[in-house]
Amino acid sequence: METKDNENIFPDEAAPELEKITAESTPDAPLTLEEQLLAKEKEARENWDRFVRERADLENYRKRVNREKEELLNYGNKALIEEILPIIDSLERALAHASEDGLGALVEGIRMTHGMLLAALKKFNVTQIEAVGTPFDSAFHQAMAQVPSDEHAPNTVVEEYQKGYMLKERLLRPAMVTVATPAK
């Protein structure tokens, strides 16, 4: 049977026969064209849903990888900086206890080394936490002692034992401090 492009393959007189075949189909009989079409549409919807979910998973993966990459770039040198901080502490203690009597060159050398280390850390966005004279904040300060004081407002940092440091917006180490309490 030859058909032209605009002719229907199933002429209208064949439609009642197709309906009769569909109505008479049994569970063991092969699927009709309409049933096959419905099954394929269902399969296509399931495939589309699966595709959309996989696409969303891929986008979430990309975002997570970018966040992790940014974290690594911003905070990847944290361990190195934490190793350098005790060296700075030792230099500061040496400067605090050194006397200028005959040790001028040694003191100046330590002062220069200390300044160079602080400058190097500043290049990597490491900053010192200002503690003395500020209100106590447990997010940035670690209280080592409390002292009654009439000179300072209660809950104010009056002494710093060890400096605290920040790496960009993240705390590297809290400042160890003494906090004022109301005098009795």
Protein Blocks (a to p, Z undefined) as FASTA:
>chain_A
ZZdfkbcfbafklmmmmmmmmmmpcfkbccdfklmmmmmmmmmmmmmmmmmmmmmmmmmm
mmmmmmmmmmmmmmmmmmmmmmmmmmmmmmmmmmmmpcfehplmmmmmmmmmmmmmmmmm
mmnopacddfehpacdfklpccfbdcddfkbcghiafbdfbdcddehjacfbdcdddddd
ddZZ
